[in-house]
Structures are given as C-alpha cells and as structure tokens.
Amino acid sequence: MPAVSWLRKNYLKLLPLPLVLLGLTVFLLLFRKDSTWEEILKRGSIAVCLDPSYPPFEYTDEATGELRGFDVEMAKAIGDYLGLKVEILTVGFDGLYDAVKGRKCDVAISALPYDPLLTQDVAFSISYFEAGLMLVVKEGEENIHSPDDLKGKKVAVEWGSTGDVEARRLKIKLGELEIKPYPTVEEALRAVKEGQADACLADAVSAYSYWGREGGVKVIAPALISTPYVAVVNIKNKALLGKINEALFHLRKTGYLHSLAEKYFGVRPANLWP
C-alpha cells in the first residue's frame, strides 16, 4: 500500500486524542444549528435594543416617559407580524453591536447604517430607510432632476459635510458650479427655500425633516450616496434574520413604512429604501 494512501486512512489514529477531541468540538460549535429563533418562539417575545437619542427614529417622550419614534413603531410592527411581543432594551449607541454579539438582545433597530466592515461579526437585514445624501430643490423647480442638472447652478451645503465633499466632486465633473457653504444644514436648506441657492445636498433625515416642517422644498430621489438603515442580528442567527427580512418585506409591500415616514417627517418620500 502506498505510504500516502495509508496516511490518509490512518490520519486520525496518528493524532493525539486531545487534539482529535478539540477538533471535533470546534466542528460542532461551527456547524451546530442555531436555536435562537426556536428560543424566541418558546418565550413568545423578541428583545430589541435601541438608543433613544435620535429623533424621530427613537426618543423618549418627555411628557409620558414612553419610548417613541419610527424605529420603535417599526419594531412593534415586526413583532405583530411574527406573532411576538416586543421587549425594548435601551442601550447606548456605542454598545449596540456588542449587545447583539453578546446576545443581550435578539436584534438592534436603532437607525444603524449598513457597514460592510462588520459583516464578519453581525448580519444585516434588508434596508428599511434610505438615509443617504439627497438632492433638494425649491418646490416647483422643474429643471433640476439629477446632479447632472446642477451645471451653472448655486448649490448650498453644510460646511465640511458629506454634501460639501460631494459638491466639490461635482464641481470638478461639471466645471461650472457655485458652492455656497453654510454653518448648518438647516441654513443650507433655507437658502434653497428663499431662492438664495438653486439646490442643496443634504442627508435624508435633515432634508425630510425640513421639508415636512417648513415646506417650500422637495427631495429628488434616488440618493446620490446611499446610506441604508438596517436591523442588526448576531452573525449566527440566520433563521431570525430570515424572519425579520420577511417582516420588513411585508411592511414595505403594505405601505406601512411610508406611513411611518409620513407620520414622523410630515412627508411621504417616493423612494424610502435603495
């Protein structure tokens, strides 16, 4: 019998027993079936972590002390779809990922953007809100439909923001474009409303909030730079992730997410997710 063939057949016999047991243990840990979803069904509730410091997505009602916001209501709607009670745990923003990885909660829903650098530690749901960089123009504007239409226009931005950086990139691309920097995004948006600028590049949350509160502007989709908000679960909880995605697809299809946006922003965005 060739030596190589004999080694293949007798490889495990040549290994020390502790090493064989260690390898078997690692194999079982890596490939055992995740039981998180079964545990959630058994207790009849799902634990959701969020940081209530980012209105209108999650905040504490000062009058009642209750948690409110887009994410809070969406989490409860996910629970209703799955037939589960929702237990909300408040966690500081910096601790949300650790809470999921350490199984302090089943899912984090707290205006968290998709981050490709974290895909080895956690798993992300489909997007439920596009929070990226948006093009904002004055209400009634009919000549600006995309960034390419900004040639020769005045573009308001918050100084040093992502919008500022993107405006500088567009100026190089288009050639003729005047950048008008302002101390705050609010002032940049107001400049568009008052006719001091033709357009503004602002994050979706600021843009929708201003549009709903002040009027006089409109947001043009899609986002110039996408920043999708997602739910986050432990990397091993594949069954749970599938159920959350199923629920989010349902909330998309039924228009529930658009209704939430209208409730908390005062406007109904055309493109709520990428």
Contacts in CASP RR format, 6 or more apart in sequence:
PFRMAT RR
TARGET T0000
AUTHOR 0000-0000-0000
METHOD contacts of the structure
MODEL  1
MPAVSWLRKNYLKLLPLPLVLLGLTVFLLLFRKDSTWEEILKRGSIAVCL
DPSYPPFEYTDEATGELRGFDVEMAKAIGDYLGLKVEILTVGFDGLYDAV
KGRKCDVAISALPYDPLLTQDVAFSISYFEAGLMLVVKEGEENIHSPDDL
KGKKVAVEWGSTGDVEARRLKIKLGELEIKPYPTVEEALRAVKEGQADAC
LADAVSAYSYWGREGGVKVIAPALISTPYVAVVNIKNKALLGKINEALFH
LRKTGYLHSLAEKYFGVRPANLWP
7 14 0 8 1.000
12 20 0 8 1.000
34 236 0 8 1.000
34 237 0 8 1.000
34 238 0 8 1.000
34 239 0 8 1.000
34 240 0 8 1.000
36 103 0 8 1.000
36 106 0 8 1.000
36 234 0 8 1.000
36 236 0 8 1.000
36 237 0 8 1.000
36 239 0 8 1.000
36 240 0 8 1.000
37 237 0 8 1.000
37 239 0 8 1.000
37 240 0 8 1.000
37 243 0 8 1.000
38 239 0 8 1.000
40 46 0 8 1.000
40 84 0 8 1.000
40 106 0 8 1.000
40 240 0 8 1.000
41 84 0 8 1.000
44 83 0 8 1.000
44 84 0 8 1.000
44 85 0 8 1.000
45 84 0 8 1.000
45 85 0 8 1.000
45 86 0 8 1.000
45 87 0 8 1.000
46 78 0 8 1.000
46 79 0 8 1.000
46 82 0 8 1.000
46 84 0 8 1.000
46 85 0 8 1.000
46 86 0 8 1.000
46 87 0 8 1.000
46 106 0 8 1.000
46 107 0 8 1.000
47 87 0 8 1.000
47 89 0 8 1.000
47 104 0 8 1.000
47 105 0 8 1.000
47 106 0 8 1.000
47 107 0 8 1.000
48 75 0 8 1.000
48 86 0 8 1.000
48 87 0 8 1.000
48 88 0 8 1.000
48 89 0 8 1.000
48 105 0 8 1.000
48 106 0 8 1.000
48 107 0 8 1.000
48 108 0 8 1.000
48 109 0 8 1.000
49 88 0 8 1.000
49 89 0 8 1.000
49 90 0 8 1.000
49 91 0 8 1.000
49 96 0 8 1.000
49 99 0 8 1.000
49 100 0 8 1.000
49 104 0 8 1.000
49 105 0 8 1.000
49 107 0 8 1.000
49 108 0 8 1.000
49 109 0 8 1.000
49 110 0 8 1.000
50 58 0 8 1.000
50 67 0 8 1.000
50 71 0 8 1.000
50 72 0 8 1.000
50 75 0 8 1.000
50 88 0 8 1.000
50 89 0 8 1.000
50 90 0 8 1.000
50 91 0 8 1.000
50 96 0 8 1.000
50 108 0 8 1.000
50 109 0 8 1.000
50 110 0 8 1.000
51 58 0 8 1.000
51 90 0 8 1.000
51 91 0 8 1.000
51 92 0 8 1.000
51 93 0 8 1.000
51 96 0 8 1.000
51 110 0 8 1.000
52 58 0 8 1.000
52 59 0 8 1.000
52 60 0 8 1.000
52 67 0 8 1.000
52 90 0 8 1.000
53 59 0 8 1.000
53 92 0 8 1.000
53 93 0 8 1.000
54 93 0 8 1.000
54 110 0 8 1.000
54 111 0 8 1.000
55 69 0 8 1.000
56 69 0 8 1.000
56 70 0 8 1.000
56 209 0 8 1.000
56 264 0 8 1.000
56 265 0 8 1.000
57 69 0 8 1.000
57 70 0 8 1.000
57 71 0 8 1.000
57 110 0 8 1.000
57 111 0 8 1.000
57 205 0 8 1.000
57 229 0 8 1.000
57 264 0 8 1.000
58 67 0 8 1.000
58 68 0 8 1.000
58 69 0 8 1.000
58 70 0 8 1.000
58 71 0 8 1.000
58 72 0 8 1.000
58 110 0 8 1.000
58 111 0 8 1.000
59 67 0 8 1.000
59 68 0 8 1.000
59 69 0 8 1.000
60 66 0 8 1.000
60 67 0 8 1.000
60 68 0 8 1.000
61 67 0 8 1.000
61 68 0 8 1.000
67 88 0 8 1.000
67 90 0 8 1.000
69 264 0 8 1.000
70 129 0 8 1.000
70 260 0 8 1.000
70 261 0 8 1.000
70 263 0 8 1.000
70 264 0 8 1.000
71 109 0 8 1.000
71 110 0 8 1.000
71 111 0 8 1.000
72 88 0 8 1.000
73 260 0 8 1.000
74 109 0 8 1.000
74 128 0 8 1.000
74 251 0 8 1.000
74 257 0 8 1.000
74 260 0 8 1.000
75 86 0 8 1.000
75 88 0 8 1.000
75 109 0 8 1.000
76 86 0 8 1.000
77 247 0 8 1.000
77 251 0 8 1.000
77 256 0 8 1.000
78 86 0 8 1.000
78 109 0 8 1.000
78 231 0 8 1.000
78 244 0 8 1.000
78 247 0 8 1.000
78 248 0 8 1.000
78 251 0 8 1.000
79 85 0 8 1.000
79 86 0 8 1.000
79 247 0 8 1.000
81 246 0 8 1.000
81 247 0 8 1.000
81 250 0 8 1.000
81 251 0 8 1.000
82 243 0 8 1.000
82 247 0 8 1.000
89 99 0 8 1.000
89 104 0 8 1.000
89 105 0 8 1.000
91 99 0 8 1.000
91 104 0 8 1.000
91 105 0 8 1.000
91 108 0 8 1.000
91 110 0 8 1.000
93 110 0 8 1.000
96 108 0 8 1.000
96 110 0 8 1.000
96 112 0 8 1.000
96 232 0 8 1.000
97 108 0 8 1.000
97 118 0 8 1.000
97 121 0 8 1.000
97 122 0 8 1.000
97 232 0 8 1.000
98 104 0 8 1.000
99 105 0 8 1.000
99 108 0 8 1.000
100 107 0 8 1.000
100 108 0 8 1.000
100 122 0 8 1.000
100 232 0 8 1.000
100 233 0 8 1.000
100 234 0 8 1.000
101 121 0 8 1.000
101 122 0 8 1.000
101 234 0 8 1.000
101 235 0 8 1.000
102 234 0 8 1.000
103 234 0 8 1.000
106 233 0 8 1.000
106 237 0 8 1.000
106 240 0 8 1.000
107 231 0 8 1.000
107 232 0 8 1.000
107 233 0 8 1.000
107 240 0 8 1.000
107 244 0 8 1.000
108 231 0 8 1.000
108 232 0 8 1.000
108 233 0 8 1.000
109 231 0 8 1.000
109 232 0 8 1.000
111 129 0 8 1.000
111 131 0 8 1.000
111 229 0 8 1.000
112 229 0 8 1.000
112 230 0 8 1.000
112 231 0 8 1.000
112 232 0 8 1.000
113 131 0 8 1.000
113 227 0 8 1.000
113 228 0 8 1.000
113 229 0 8 1.000
113 230 0 8 1.000
114 124 0 8 1.000
114 127 0 8 1.000
114 227 0 8 1.000
114 228 0 8 1.000
114 229 0 8 1.000
114 230 0 8 1.000
115 124 0 8 1.000
119 235 0 8 1.000
120 235 0 8 1.000
121 235 0 8 1.000
122 232 0 8 1.000
122 233 0 8 1.000
122 234 0 8 1.000
122 235 0 8 1.000
123 232 0 8 1.000
123 233 0 8 1.000
123 234 0 8 1.000
123 235 0 8 1.000
123 237 0 8 1.000
123 238 0 8 1.000
123 241 0 8 1.000
124 230 0 8 1.000
124 231 0 8 1.000
124 232 0 8 1.000
125 230 0 8 1.000
125 231 0 8 1.000
125 232 0 8 1.000
125 233 0 8 1.000
125 241 0 8 1.000
125 244 0 8 1.000
125 245 0 8 1.000
125 248 0 8 1.000
126 230 0 8 1.000
126 245 0 8 1.000
126 248 0 8 1.000
126 249 0 8 1.000
126 273 0 8 1.000
127 228 0 8 1.000
127 229 0 8 1.000
127 230 0 8 1.000
127 273 0 8 1.000
127 274 0 8 1.000
128 229 0 8 1.000
128 230 0 8 1.000
128 231 0 8 1.000
128 248 0 8 1.000
128 251 0 8 1.000
128 252 0 8 1.000
128 257 0 8 1.000
128 272 0 8 1.000
128 273 0 8 1.000
129 204 0 8 1.000
129 228 0 8 1.000
129 229 0 8 1.000
129 257 0 8 1.000
129 261 0 8 1.000
129 272 0 8 1.000
129 273 0 8 1.000
130 204 0 8 1.000
130 221 0 8 1.000
130 222 0 8 1.000
130 223 0 8 1.000
130 226 0 8 1.000
130 227 0 8 1.000
130 228 0 8 1.000
130 229 0 8 1.000
130 269 0 8 1.000
130 271 0 8 1.000
130 272 0 8 1.000
130 273 0 8 1.000
130 274 0 8 1.000
131 203 0 8 1.000
131 204 0 8 1.000
131 205 0 8 1.000
131 227 0 8 1.000
131 228 0 8 1.000
131 229 0 8 1.000
132 203 0 8 1.000
132 204 0 8 1.000
132 223 0 8 1.000
132 224 0 8 1.000
132 225 0 8 1.000
132 226 0 8 1.000
132 227 0 8 1.000
132 228 0 8 1.000
133 162 0 8 1.000
133 163 0 8 1.000
133 166 0 8 1.000
133 201 0 8 1.000
133 202 0 8 1.000
133 203 0 8 1.000
133 204 0 8 1.000
133 223 0 8 1.000
133 224 0 8 1.000
133 225 0 8 1.000
133 227 0 8 1.000
134 201 0 8 1.000
134 202 0 8 1.000
134 203 0 8 1.000
134 204 0 8 1.000
134 207 0 8 1.000
134 219 0 8 1.000
134 220 0 8 1.000
134 221 0 8 1.000
134 223 0 8 1.000
134 224 0 8 1.000
135 144 0 8 1.000
135 146 0 8 1.000
135 147 0 8 1.000
135 199 0 8 1.000
135 200 0 8 1.000
135 201 0 8 1.000
135 219 0 8 1.000
135 220 0 8 1.000
135 224 0 8 1.000
136 189 0 8 1.000
136 192 0 8 1.000
136 199 0 8 1.000
136 200 0 8 1.000
136 201 0 8 1.000
136 202 0 8 1.000
136 207 0 8 1.000
136 210 0 8 1.000
136 211 0 8 1.000
136 217 0 8 1.000
136 218 0 8 1.000
136 219 0 8 1.000
136 220 0 8 1.000
137 144 0 8 1.000
137 192 0 8 1.000
137 198 0 8 1.000
137 199 0 8 1.000
137 200 0 8 1.000
137 217 0 8 1.000
137 218 0 8 1.000
137 220 0 8 1.000
138 192 0 8 1.000
138 193 0 8 1.000
138 195 0 8 1.000
138 198 0 8 1.000
138 216 0 8 1.000
138 217 0 8 1.000
138 218 0 8 1.000
139 193 0 8 1.000
139 215 0 8 1.000
139 216 0 8 1.000
139 217 0 8 1.000
139 218 0 8 1.000
140 218 0 8 1.000
141 198 0 8 1.000
141 218 0 8 1.000
143 149 0 8 1.000
144 150 0 8 1.000
144 153 0 8 1.000
144 198 0 8 1.000
144 199 0 8 1.000
144 220 0 8 1.000
145 220 0 8 1.000
146 220 0 8 1.000
147 170 0 8 1.000
147 224 0 8 1.000
148 174 0 8 1.000
150 170 0 8 1.000
150 174 0 8 1.000
150 177 0 8 1.000
150 198 0 8 1.000
150 199 0 8 1.000
151 174 0 8 1.000
151 175 0 8 1.000
151 176 0 8 1.000
151 177 0 8 1.000
152 174 0 8 1.000
152 176 0 8 1.000
152 177 0 8 1.000
152 178 0 8 1.000
153 177 0 8 1.000
153 178 0 8 1.000
153 198 0 8 1.000
153 199 0 8 1.000
154 178 0 8 1.000
154 180 0 8 1.000
154 196 0 8 1.000
154 197 0 8 1.000
154 198 0 8 1.000
154 199 0 8 1.000
155 167 0 8 1.000
155 170 0 8 1.000
155 177 0 8 1.000
155 178 0 8 1.000
155 179 0 8 1.000
155 180 0 8 1.000
155 197 0 8 1.000
155 198 0 8 1.000
155 199 0 8 1.000
155 200 0 8 1.000
155 201 0 8 1.000
156 180 0 8 1.000
156 181 0 8 1.000
156 182 0 8 1.000
156 187 0 8 1.000
156 188 0 8 1.000
156 189 0 8 1.000
156 191 0 8 1.000
156 192 0 8 1.000
156 196 0 8 1.000
156 197 0 8 1.000
156 199 0 8 1.000
156 200 0 8 1.000
156 201 0 8 1.000
157 163 0 8 1.000
157 164 0 8 1.000
157 167 0 8 1.000
157 179 0 8 1.000
157 180 0 8 1.000
157 181 0 8 1.000
157 182 0 8 1.000
157 188 0 8 1.000
157 200 0 8 1.000
157 201 0 8 1.000
157 202 0 8 1.000
158 164 0 8 1.000
158 181 0 8 1.000
158 182 0 8 1.000
158 183 0 8 1.000
158 184 0 8 1.000
158 185 0 8 1.000
158 187 0 8 1.000
158 188 0 8 1.000
158 202 0 8 1.000
159 181 0 8 1.000
159 182 0 8 1.000
159 183 0 8 1.000
160 181 0 8 1.000
161 185 0 8 1.000
161 202 0 8 1.000
161 203 0 8 1.000
162 201 0 8 1.000
162 203 0 8 1.000
162 225 0 8 1.000
163 201 0 8 1.000
163 202 0 8 1.000
164 179 0 8 1.000
164 181 0 8 1.000
164 201 0 8 1.000
166 201 0 8 1.000
166 224 0 8 1.000
166 225 0 8 1.000
167 177 0 8 1.000
167 179 0 8 1.000
167 201 0 8 1.000
168 179 0 8 1.000
170 177 0 8 1.000
171 177 0 8 1.000
171 179 0 8 1.000
180 188 0 8 1.000
180 191 0 8 1.000
180 196 0 8 1.000
180 197 0 8 1.000
181 188 0 8 1.000
182 188 0 8 1.000
182 191 0 8 1.000
185 200 0 8 1.000
185 202 0 8 1.000
185 203 0 8 1.000
185 206 0 8 1.000
185 210 0 8 1.000
186 206 0 8 1.000
186 210 0 8 1.000
188 197 0 8 1.000
188 200 0 8 1.000
188 202 0 8 1.000
189 200 0 8 1.000
189 202 0 8 1.000
189 206 0 8 1.000
189 207 0 8 1.000
189 210 0 8 1.000
189 214 0 8 1.000
189 217 0 8 1.000
190 210 0 8 1.000
190 214 0 8 1.000
191 197 0 8 1.000
191 200 0 8 1.000
192 198 0 8 1.000
192 199 0 8 1.000
192 200 0 8 1.000
192 217 0 8 1.000
193 214 0 8 1.000
193 215 0 8 1.000
193 216 0 8 1.000
193 217 0 8 1.000
200 207 0 8 1.000
200 217 0 8 1.000
201 224 0 8 1.000
202 210 0 8 1.000
203 227 0 8 1.000
204 219 0 8 1.000
204 223 0 8 1.000
204 227 0 8 1.000
204 269 0 8 1.000
207 217 0 8 1.000
207 219 0 8 1.000
208 219 0 8 1.000
208 261 0 8 1.000
208 265 0 8 1.000
208 266 0 8 1.000
208 267 0 8 1.000
208 269 0 8 1.000
209 265 0 8 1.000
210 217 0 8 1.000
211 217 0 8 1.000
211 218 0 8 1.000
211 219 0 8 1.000
211 265 0 8 1.000
211 266 0 8 1.000
211 267 0 8 1.000
212 265 0 8 1.000
212 266 0 8 1.000
212 267 0 8 1.000
213 266 0 8 1.000
219 267 0 8 1.000
219 269 0 8 1.000
221 269 0 8 1.000
221 270 0 8 1.000
221 271 0 8 1.000
222 271 0 8 1.000
222 274 0 8 1.000
223 271 0 8 1.000
223 274 0 8 1.000
226 274 0 8 1.000
228 273 0 8 1.000
228 274 0 8 1.000
231 244 0 8 1.000
231 248 0 8 1.000
233 240 0 8 1.000
233 241 0 8 1.000
233 244 0 8 1.000
234 240 0 8 1.000
250 256 0 8 1.000
251 257 0 8 1.000
252 272 0 8 1.000
252 273 0 8 1.000
257 272 0 8 1.000
257 273 0 8 1.000
258 268 0 8 1.000
258 269 0 8 1.000
258 272 0 8 1.000
261 267 0 8 1.000
261 268 0 8 1.000
261 269 0 8 1.000
261 272 0 8 1.000
262 268 0 8 1.000
END
